[in-house]
Amino acid sequence: MHIYKPASLLIGLFLLLSGCADQNQQVTETFTQRFDALRPQYAPDLSLNLLSAELKKEDGGWVLKGETTVPDAAQRVQALADSLLGEGQYRNEFTRLPDPALGDSCYGLVRTSVIPLRGEPRHSAEQVDQNIMGRVLTLHKRNDRGWYLVQTDYGYLGWVIGGTFVRTDRAGVDAWEKASRVRVTALAPMIRTHPDDQSEPVCDVVLNALLKLEGKRGEWLEVSTPDGRSGFLKAADAVGADAYAVPPQAEALIATARSMMGIPYLWGGNSSKASDCSGFTQTVFKAHGIDILRDARQQARAGEAVVPDENFSNIRPGDLFFFGSGGRITHVGMSLGGARFIHQSGDVRINSLDPAAADFSPYRKRTFMQVQRVVQ
């Protein structure tokens, strides 16, 4: 009879544990590789879709963790884990957002003129976007410091601090959207306590903000904000919420763009107070009922491509110019017709791609990439 020595027992145990560890690592690595392969299918743009997942051994058992804003992705990720471990052989902590902990109140109505959306849940984090009064946010989750991961009506993701919006449910959103509302058409007017330019302000608003219409008094509109503050706004500074020209006129787009001349640059800015390049174009188009995505690289997929001739004579007012390098789009502007364009570059200004023009920009000429026509 062979008698194992203590050293032999230790070696055997070591080999057994090593084999288990290698097997566990192989499962984890296989899951990661397959997940990385499927993620572009469900979340090709992480500024618009959230999808994260990991499968690992924890406290002696397997656990699937992660979250997504894409409904179909949750089922696909779970099926992937099932294929590796078997159905029910792991603890499923994968969350389909909005987080069920939010209950029915998973919407927000922006209550101040402009709020920042940040890349991480802290005030010092990068501002990735802004949203404006009266717009609807989808709330995806809340952390323990009062920050919410939200998604705008055009799909952009970011973190906002609680208190910048009125939290509500679907019924609250429906009531807001069905109410008689006006849309602000001036760049930065004030709501005042009385129908008088000298009366105390209630708050400021910006271009494209939405307000509830309560009544009219002479040349003033009585309005209320999403959080119930009421006051008066000049009737000349607003129109009905859905009062857009059909079809949109390129001349009107240009007039709105020109009205923002000199507005300062702000990274992540997306209002008539301050903007970045794509925030500027999105704001202008939104003022005429045209929804385009947030970033320049996303806007470059809007409408139809137009190949400019040598003199840009086939380029219409309102066409979008895109710029960048190495195949990567980093800047956008709007044609005034031909080679001249208006864009946000330090402030809203006009330049030309025509070398003979006084406002010619050699840098923009060198980095010019393509034209997209959004308004036909």
C-alpha positions in Angstrom: 0.0 0.0 0.0 1.3 3.5 -0.9 1.2 5.9 1.9 1.1 9.6 0.9 3.4 11.8 2.8 2.3 15.3 4.0 4.4 16.9 1.3 2.5 14.8 -1.3 -0.8 15.9 0.1 0.2 19.6 -0.2 1.4 19.2 -3.7 -1.8 17.4 -4.7 -3.9 20.1 -3.1 -1.9 22.8 -4.8 -2.3 21.2 -8.2 -6.1 20.9 -7.6 -6.5 24.5 -6.6 -4.3 25.6 -9.5 -6.4 23.7 -11.9 -9.6 25.3 -10.5 -8.0 28.7 -10.6 -7.0 28.2 -14.2 -10.5 27.0 -15.1 -12.1 30.0 -13.4 -9.7 32.4 -15.2 -10.5 30.8 -18.5 -14.3 31.3 -17.9 -13.8 34.9 -17.0 -11.5 35.6 -19.9 -13.9 33.9 -22.4 -16.8 35.9 -21.1 -14.8 39.1 -21.4 -13.7 38.4 -25.0 -17.2 37.4 -26.1 -18.8 40.4 -24.3 -16.3 42.8 -25.9 -17.2 41.3 -29.3 -21.0 41.8 -28.9 -20.9 45.3 -27.2 -20.4 47.3 -30.4 -23.7 45.7 -31.7 -25.7 47.0 -28.8 -23.7 50.0 -27.6 -21.7 51.4 -30.6 -21.6 54.9 -29.0 -21.1 55.0 -25.3 -22.3 58.6 -25.1 -25.7 57.3 -26.1 -25.8 53.8 -24.7 -24.5 52.3 -21.5 -23.4 48.6 -21.4 -20.9 47.1 -19.0 -20.7 43.5 -17.7 -18.3 41.2 -15.9 -18.5 37.5 -14.8 -16.3 36.6 -11.9 -15.9 34.3 -8.9 -16.9 36.0 -5.6 -17.3 34.4 -2.1 -17.0 30.9 -3.6 -19.7 31.4 -6.3 -20.1 33.0 -9.6 -21.7 36.4 -10.0 -22.7 38.4 -13.1 -22.5 42.1 -12.6 -23.1 45.1 -14.9 -25.8 47.4 -16.2 -27.2 48.6 -19.5 -29.7 51.2 -20.9 -30.3 48.8 -23.9 -33.2 46.4 -23.2 -32.1 43.7 -25.7 -28.5 43.7 -24.4 -29.6 42.5 -20.9 -31.0 39.2 -22.4 -27.9 38.8 -24.6 -25.5 39.2 -21.7 -27.4 36.7 -19.5 -27.5 34.2 -22.4 -23.7 34.6 -22.7 -23.3 33.8 -19.0 -25.7 30.8 -19.3 -23.6 29.4 -22.2 -20.5 29.4 -20.0 -21.8 28.3 -16.6 -25.4 27.0 -17.2 -28.7 28.6 -16.4 -29.0 29.4 -12.7 -25.4 28.6 -11.9 -24.5 32.1 -10.9 -25.9 35.1 -9.0 -27.4 37.6 -11.5 -26.7 41.1 -10.4 -26.9 42.6 -13.9 -29.2 45.6 -13.9 -31.4 46.8 -16.8 -31.7 50.6 -16.3 -33.6 52.6 -15.2 -32.7 51.1 -11.8 -35.8 49.5 -10.2 -34.9 51.3 -7.0 -36.1 54.6 -8.6 -39.6 53.1 -8.8 -42.1 54.9 -11.1 -40.4 58.3 -10.6 -37.7 57.8 -13.2 -38.1 61.1 -15.1 -37.1 64.6 -14.5 -38.2 68.0 -15.8 -35.3 70.5 -15.9 -36.2 73.4 -13.6 -33.4 76.0 -14.1 -32.4 77.8 -17.3 -29.4 75.6 -18.0 -28.0 72.6 -16.1 -24.6 70.8 -16.7 -24.3 67.1 -17.5 -21.0 65.7 -16.3 -19.0 62.7 -17.2 -18.8 61.5 -13.6 -20.9 62.2 -10.5 -18.9 65.1 -9.1 -18.9 68.8 -9.6 -15.2 68.9 -10.7 -15.8 66.3 -13.5 -15.8 67.2 -17.2 -18.9 68.8 -18.5 -20.1 66.7 -21.4 -23.3 68.5 -22.2 -26.0 70.8 -20.9 -29.8 70.7 -20.9 -32.3 73.5 -20.6 -35.5 74.4 -18.8 -38.6 72.3 -19.5 -36.8 69.4 -21.2 -37.5 65.9 -20.1 -34.7 63.7 -18.7 -34.9 59.9 -18.2 -33.3 59.0 -14.8 -31.3 55.8 -14.9 -29.9 55.6 -11.4 -29.0 57.6 -8.3 -25.8 57.3 -6.2 -25.5 57.9 -2.5 -24.4 61.5 -2.9 -27.5 62.7 -4.8 -26.2 62.5 -8.3 -28.3 60.9 -11.1 -27.3 59.3 -14.3 -29.7 60.7 -16.9 -30.4 60.6 -20.6 -31.6 63.6 -22.6 -34.4 63.5 -25.1 -31.8 63.2 -27.8 -30.2 60.2 -26.1 -27.1 61.8 -24.5 -25.9 60.3 -21.2 -24.5 62.3 -18.2 -24.6 62.9 -14.5 -26.6 65.7 -12.9 -27.0 66.7 -9.3 -30.5 66.4 -7.7 -32.3 69.7 -7.3 -31.7 70.8 -10.9 -34.9 69.0 -12.0 -38.3 68.1 -10.8 -38.5 64.3 -10.4 -41.7 62.8 -11.7 -43.3 59.7 -13.2 -44.7 59.0 -16.7 -48.0 60.6 -15.8 -46.2 63.8 -14.8 -44.3 63.9 -18.0 -47.5 63.3 -20.0 -49.3 66.1 -18.1 -46.3 68.5 -18.8 -46.2 67.6 -22.5 -50.0 67.9 -22.9 -50.2 71.3 -21.2 -50.5 74.5 -23.1 -46.8 75.5 -23.4 -44.6 78.1 -25.1 -41.1 77.9 -26.5 -38.6 80.7 -25.9 -37.3 82.3 -29.1 -35.1 85.0 -27.6 -31.5 84.2 -26.5 -31.7 85.0 -22.8 -34.9 86.8 -21.6 -36.1 87.2 -18.0 -39.3 86.0 -16.4 -40.5 88.8 -14.1 -42.8 89.0 -11.2 -45.0 91.5 -12.9 -45.7 92.4 -16.5 -43.2 95.2 -16.2 -39.5 95.5 -17.4 -38.6 97.0 -14.1 -40.1 94.3 -11.8 -38.0 91.8 -10.0 -36.9 88.7 -12.0 -38.2 85.3 -11.2 -35.5 83.6 -13.2 -33.8 83.7 -16.6 -34.5 81.4 -19.5 -32.7 80.6 -22.8 -33.5 79.9 -26.4 -35.7 76.7 -26.8 -36.7 76.6 -23.2 -40.3 75.3 -22.6 -42.7 77.0 -20.2 -46.3 76.4 -19.2 -48.7 79.1 -20.5 -51.1 80.3 -17.8 -52.5 83.3 -19.6 -51.9 86.6 -21.4 -51.8 90.2 -20.3 -51.3 92.7 -23.0 -47.8 92.3 -24.4 -46.9 89.8 -21.7 -47.4 86.1 -21.3 -48.1 84.7 -17.8 -46.0 81.5 -17.6 -44.9 78.9 -15.1 -41.8 76.8 -14.8 -41.7 73.0 -14.3 -41.3 73.5 -10.5 -44.3 75.8 -10.3 -42.7 79.3 -10.2 -44.9 81.8 -12.1 -44.2 85.1 -13.7 -44.4 87.1 -16.9 -42.5 86.8 -20.1 -42.7 89.2 -23.1 -45.0 87.7 -25.7 -42.4 88.7 -28.4 -39.9 86.3 -26.8 -41.9 83.1 -27.2 -44.2 81.2 -29.5 -46.3 78.1 -29.1 -44.2 75.1 -28.2 -44.9 73.4 -31.5 -45.0 76.5 -33.7 -42.4 75.6 -36.3 -42.3 76.6 -39.9 -42.9 73.6 -42.2 -40.8 73.0 -44.1 -37.9 74.8 -42.2 -36.4 77.6 -44.2 -32.7 77.8 -44.5 -32.9 81.6 -44.2 -34.5 81.2 -40.8 -31.8 78.9 -39.6 -29.1 81.4 -40.7 -30.9 84.2 -39.0 -31.0 82.3 -35.7 -27.3 81.3 -36.1 -26.3 85.0 -36.8 -28.3 86.1 -33.7 -25.8 84.1 -31.6 -22.7 85.9 -33.0 -20.2 86.5 -30.3 -21.7 84.0 -27.9 -18.7 82.5 -26.0 -17.2 79.0 -26.3 -17.8 76.5 -23.5 -16.7 72.9 -23.6 -19.9 70.9 -23.3 -21.9 74.0 -23.6 -25.3 73.6 -25.3 -27.4 76.7 -24.9 -27.7 80.3 -26.1 -25.6 81.4 -23.1 -22.5 79.5 -24.2 -21.7 76.5 -26.4 -19.2 74.3 -28.1 -19.3 73.8 -31.8 -21.9 71.0 -32.0 -23.9 72.5 -29.1 -24.2 75.6 -31.3 -25.5 73.7 -34.3 -27.8 71.6 -32.3 -29.3 74.7 -30.6 -29.8 76.4 -33.9 -31.5 73.4 -35.5 -33.6 72.7 -32.4 -35.0 76.3 -32.6 -36.6 75.3 -36.0 -37.9 71.9 -34.9 -35.1 69.8 -36.3 -33.5 67.3 -34.0 -29.9 66.3 -34.6 -27.6 64.4 -32.3 -25.2 66.1 -29.9 -21.6 65.6 -31.0 -20.0 66.6 -34.3 -19.1 63.0 -35.2 -22.7 62.1 -34.6 -24.1 65.0 -36.6 -21.9 64.0 -39.5 -24.3 61.1 -40.1 -27.4 63.4 -40.4 -29.1 64.1 -43.6 -27.3 63.3 -46.9 -23.7 63.8 -48.0 -23.0 66.6 -50.6 -19.7 66.7 -52.5 -18.8 70.4 -52.9 -17.6 71.5 -56.3 -14.4 73.5 -56.6 -16.0 76.8 -55.7 -18.6 75.4 -53.3 -21.3 76.8 -55.6 -23.5 73.8 -55.0 -23.5 74.3 -51.2 -26.7 75.7 -49.7 -27.3 77.9 -46.6 -27.8 75.5 -43.7 -25.6 72.7 -45.0 -23.2 71.5 -42.3 -19.4 71.6 -42.7 -17.3 69.0 -40.8 -13.7 69.2 -40.0 -11.0 67.0 -38.4 -7.9 64.9 -39.1 -6.9 61.3 -39.5 -10.5 60.3 -40.4 -11.8 61.7 -37.0 -14.4 64.5 -37.0 -13.8 67.1 -34.4 -15.6 70.3 -35.5 -18.8 71.4 -37.2 -20.1 74.7 -38.7 -23.0 75.8 -40.8 -22.7 77.1 -44.4 -24.1 80.6 -45.1 -24.2 79.5 -48.7 -21.1 78.6 -50.6 -17.8 78.5 -48.8 -18.7 80.9 -46.0 -19.8 79.3 -42.7 -20.7 80.3 -39.2 -19.4 78.3 -36.3 -18.4 78.3 -32.6 -14.6 78.7 -32.4 -13.7 80.7 -29.3 -17.0 82.5 -29.9 -19.6 82.3 -32.6 -18.0 83.7 -35.7 -17.9 83.6 -39.5 -15.1 82.2 -41.7 -14.6 81.1 -45.3 -13.0 78.2 -47.1 -12.3 80.5 -50.0 -8.6 81.6 -50.1 -9.6 84.9 -51.7 -12.0 85.8 -48.9 -11.1 88.3 -46.2 -12.3 85.9 -43.5 -10.5 82.8 -45.0 -9.4 80.3 -42.5 -6.3 78.3 -43.7 -6.7 75.9 -40.7 -10.3 75.1 -41.4 -9.5 74.7 -45.1 -6.7 72.3 -44.3 -8.9 70.2 -41.9 -12.1 70.3 -43.9 -13.6 66.8 -44.4 -17.2 66.7 -45.6 -20.6 68.4 -46.1 -24.0 67.1 -44.9 -27.4 68.5 -46.0 -30.0 68.3 -43.2 -32.6 70.8 -44.7 -33.7 70.0 -48.2 
